[in-house]
Amino acid sequence: MVWLRQGIASFGVGPKKMTEHYAYIGIQSSYVNLGFYHGATLRDPTHLLEGTGKRLRHVKIRTDAEAKNAAIAALLRDAIDDRRKYKQAV
């Protein structure tokens, strides 16, 4: 879903942003912000995630090489799995 007011595209396993969505992309002037709605609970052994909020975490992607980082793909897979499990439980 695109959230024009917030300037993001949000991805999920259902329509509910804060419970069923797992990630969002926001375009900034010098980087792309890849955010995770429940990033605080994701495994992050390479310490890519930034942020101190209760749930949200993000990764700033500045280059193509950073976008192709296998650790980012792992974060996305874990975030998707987490939201699928959540949706099955409710």
GROMACS elastic network, one bead per residue, 0.5 to 0.9 nm:
[ bonds ]
;  ai    aj funct       b0    kb
    1     8     6  0.84808   500
    1     9     6  0.56727   500
    1    10     6  0.51170   500
    1    11     6  0.64059   500
    1    12     6  0.83084   500
    1    15     6  0.79329   500
    1    17     6  0.87878   500
    2     6     6  0.87973   500
    2     7     6  0.77021   500
    2     8     6  0.59877   500
    2    10     6  0.60693   500
    2    11     6  0.88196   500
    3     6     6  0.55685   500
    3     7     6  0.59176   500
    3     8     6  0.53881   500
    3     9     6  0.60737   500
    3    10     6  0.72545   500
    4     8     6  0.65907   500
    4     9     6  0.82249   500
    5     8     6  0.81087   500
    6     9     6  0.88543   500
    6    26     6  0.84528   500
    7    25     6  0.86570   500
    7    26     6  0.62024   500
    7    27     6  0.75647   500
    8    24     6  0.62847   500
    8    25     6  0.54708   500
    8    27     6  0.73569   500
    9    23     6  0.86049   500
    9    24     6  0.54622   500
    9    25     6  0.53205   500
    9    26     6  0.67276   500
   10    17     6  0.75256   500
   10    21     6  0.67901   500
   10    22     6  0.78471   500
   10    23     6  0.59306   500
   10    25     6  0.64962   500
   10    26     6  0.88553   500
   11    14     6  0.85602   500
   11    15     6  0.88843   500
   11    17     6  0.83001   500
   11    20     6  0.86218   500
   11    21     6  0.53925   500
   11    22     6  0.60740   500
   11    23     6  0.54023   500
   11    24     6  0.59249   500
   11    25     6  0.85215   500
   12    15     6  0.69176   500
   12    16     6  0.79038   500
   12    17     6  0.73757   500
   12    19     6  0.87535   500
   12    20     6  0.54467   500
   12    22     6  0.52662   500
   12    23     6  0.69866   500
   12    24     6  0.88302   500
   12    80     6  0.75968   500
   12    83     6  0.76377   500
   12    84     6  0.89522   500
   13    16     6  0.85623   500
   13    20     6  0.55170   500
   13    21     6  0.60831   500
   13    22     6  0.77160   500
   13    80     6  0.76714   500
   13    83     6  0.67776   500
   13    84     6  0.65266   500
   13    87     6  0.77416   500
   14    17     6  0.79912   500
   14    19     6  0.85754   500
   14    20     6  0.52049   500
   14    21     6  0.66955   500
   14    87     6  0.82012   500
   15    19     6  0.88027   500
   15    20     6  0.65515   500
   15    21     6  0.72817   500
   16    19     6  0.56898   500
   16    20     6  0.50823   500
   16    21     6  0.64529   500
   17    20     6  0.57987   500
   17    22     6  0.82178   500
   17    37     6  0.83977   500
   18    21     6  0.60032   500
   18    22     6  0.81272   500
   18    37     6  0.64755   500
   18    38     6  0.84134   500
   19    22     6  0.79901   500
   19    37     6  0.80756   500
   19    38     6  0.86026   500
   19    83     6  0.75253   500
   19    86     6  0.81025   500
   19    87     6  0.84225   500
   20    83     6  0.58159   500
   20    84     6  0.79266   500
   20    86     6  0.77094   500
   20    87     6  0.68773   500
   21    24     6  0.80819   500
   21    36     6  0.85299   500
   21    37     6  0.69247   500
   21    38     6  0.88876   500
   21    79     6  0.89724   500
   21    80     6  0.83659   500
   21    83     6  0.69794   500
   22    35     6  0.84117   500
   22    36     6  0.57331   500
   22    37     6  0.55288   500
   22    38     6  0.68228   500
   22    39     6  0.84766   500
   22    76     6  0.79653   500
   22    79     6  0.55228   500
   22    80     6  0.59359   500
   22    82     6  0.80042   500
   22    83     6  0.62616   500
   23    34     6  0.69192   500
   23    35     6  0.53598   500
   23    37     6  0.58769   500
   23    38     6  0.83514   500
   23    39     6  0.87425   500
   23    58     6  0.89367   500
   23    76     6  0.76022   500
   23    79     6  0.74638   500
   23    80     6  0.83560   500
   24    33     6  0.79289   500
   24    34     6  0.58090   500
   24    35     6  0.50735   500
   24    36     6  0.65034   500
   24    37     6  0.77825   500
   25    32     6  0.68333   500
   25    33     6  0.56276   500
   25    35     6  0.62983   500
   26    31     6  0.88110   500
   26    32     6  0.58494   500
   26    34     6  0.66363   500
   26    35     6  0.78906   500
   27    30     6  0.83186   500
   27    31     6  0.66408   500
   27    33     6  0.62330   500
   27    34     6  0.88680   500
   28    31     6  0.53036   500
   28    32     6  0.56615   500
   28    33     6  0.69751   500
   29    32     6  0.81142   500
   30    61     6  0.89405   500
   30    62     6  0.67459   500
   31    60     6  0.61567   500
   31    61     6  0.54620   500
   31    63     6  0.78321   500
   32    59     6  0.82625   500
   32    60     6  0.58242   500
   32    61     6  0.50975   500
   32    62     6  0.64653   500
   32    63     6  0.89869   500
   33    58     6  0.65037   500
   33    59     6  0.59023   500
   33    61     6  0.62711   500
   33    62     6  0.88529   500
   34    57     6  0.86547   500
   34    58     6  0.54512   500
   34    59     6  0.51931   500
   34    60     6  0.63646   500
   34    61     6  0.72394   500
   35    38     6  0.89702   500
   35    39     6  0.77089   500
   35    49     6  0.87074   500
   35    56     6  0.70556   500
   35    57     6  0.57931   500
   35    59     6  0.63052   500
   35    60     6  0.85319   500
   36    40     6  0.83099   500
   36    42     6  0.88719   500
   36    49     6  0.88537   500
   36    55     6  0.82338   500
   36    56     6  0.57323   500
   36    57     6  0.53590   500
   36    58     6  0.58225   500
   36    59     6  0.84891   500
   36    75     6  0.87369   500
   36    76     6  0.83121   500
   36    79     6  0.73136   500
   37    40     6  0.82946   500
   37    55     6  0.61963   500
   37    57     6  0.68336   500
   37    58     6  0.85981   500
   37    79     6  0.85749   500
   38    41     6  0.60002   500
   38    42     6  0.71361   500
   38    54     6  0.86337   500
   38    56     6  0.54852   500
   38    57     6  0.71660   500
   38    79     6  0.73949   500
   38    82     6  0.85925   500
   38    83     6  0.87735   500
   39    42     6  0.51249   500
   39    43     6  0.84217   500
   39    44     6  0.89446   500
   39    49     6  0.75024   500
   39    55     6  0.59516   500
   39    56     6  0.52880   500
   39    58     6  0.72925   500
   39    75     6  0.85334   500
   39    79     6  0.74970   500
   40    43     6  0.84394   500
   40    49     6  0.84940   500
   40    51     6  0.85190   500
   40    52     6  0.82373   500
   40    53     6  0.77922   500
   40    54     6  0.68890   500
   40    56     6  0.61835   500
   40    57     6  0.61156   500
   41    44     6  0.89849   500
   41    55     6  0.74160   500
   42    75     6  0.70191   500
   42    78     6  0.68386   500
   42    79     6  0.68972   500
   42    82     6  0.85374   500
   43    47     6  0.89544   500
   43    75     6  0.73891   500
   43    78     6  0.78477   500
   44    47     6  0.52879   500
   44    48     6  0.66913   500
   44    49     6  0.69415   500
   44    71     6  0.80428   500
   44    74     6  0.88659   500
   44    75     6  0.72073   500
   45    48     6  0.81268   500
   45    71     6  0.84528   500
   46    49     6  0.85263   500
   46    71     6  0.70738   500
   47    50     6  0.79978   500
   48    58     6  0.80949   500
   48    59     6  0.60933   500
   48    60     6  0.85472   500
   48    71     6  0.79992   500
   48    72     6  0.79200   500
   49    57     6  0.57443   500
   49    58     6  0.52873   500
   49    59     6  0.52229   500
   49    60     6  0.84914   500
   50    56     6  0.88668   500
   50    57     6  0.54776   500
   50    58     6  0.52567   500
   50    59     6  0.60905   500
   50    60     6  0.82270   500
   51    56     6  0.69643   500
   51    57     6  0.50115   500
   51    58     6  0.65363   500
   51    59     6  0.88955   500
   52    55     6  0.82131   500
   52    56     6  0.77255   500
   52    57     6  0.72910   500
   53    56     6  0.56665   500
   53    57     6  0.71882   500
   54    57     6  0.88572   500
   59    72     6  0.83139   500
   60    66     6  0.88316   500
   61    64     6  0.79731   500
   61    65     6  0.88691   500
   61    66     6  0.58312   500
   61    67     6  0.60582   500
   62    65     6  0.84479   500
   62    66     6  0.66327   500
   62    67     6  0.77979   500
   63    66     6  0.52311   500
   63    67     6  0.64421   500
   63    68     6  0.88784   500
   64    67     6  0.50162   500
   64    68     6  0.63845   500
   64    69     6  0.89407   500
   65    68     6  0.51933   500
   65    69     6  0.65852   500
   66    69     6  0.52462   500
   66    72     6  0.83950   500
   67    70     6  0.85856   500
   67    72     6  0.73070   500
   67    73     6  0.87618   500
   68    71     6  0.86189   500
   68    72     6  0.74950   500
   68    73     6  0.77979   500
   69    72     6  0.55163   500
   69    73     6  0.68982   500
   70    73     6  0.50771   500
   70    74     6  0.62677   500
   70    75     6  0.87301   500
   71    75     6  0.62406   500
   71    76     6  0.86984   500
   72    75     6  0.50303   500
   72    76     6  0.62873   500
   72    77     6  0.86908   500
   73    76     6  0.51114   500
   73    77     6  0.62330   500
   73    78     6  0.86484   500
   74    77     6  0.50957   500
   74    78     6  0.61378   500
   74    79     6  0.85077   500
   75    78     6  0.51596   500
   75    79     6  0.60532   500
   75    80     6  0.86045   500
   76    79     6  0.50362   500
   76    80     6  0.61324   500
   76    81     6  0.85506   500
   77    80     6  0.51957   500
   77    81     6  0.61435   500
   77    82     6  0.85466   500
   78    81     6  0.50854   500
   78    82     6  0.60431   500
   78    83     6  0.87202   500
   79    82     6  0.50610   500
   79    83     6  0.63543   500
   79    84     6  0.86766   500
   80    83     6  0.53077   500
   80    84     6  0.61790   500
   80    85     6  0.86351   500
   81    84     6  0.51224   500
   81    85     6  0.61670   500
   81    86     6  0.85691   500
   82    85     6  0.52579   500
   82    86     6  0.62289   500
   82    87     6  0.87561   500
   83    87     6  0.61060   500
   83    88     6  0.85990   500
   84    87     6  0.51281   500
   84    88     6  0.62416   500
   84    89     6  0.86501   500
   85    88     6  0.51747   500
   85    89     6  0.62222   500
   85    90     6  0.89086   500
   86    89     6  0.51631   500
   86    90     6  0.65118   500
   87    90     6  0.54537   500
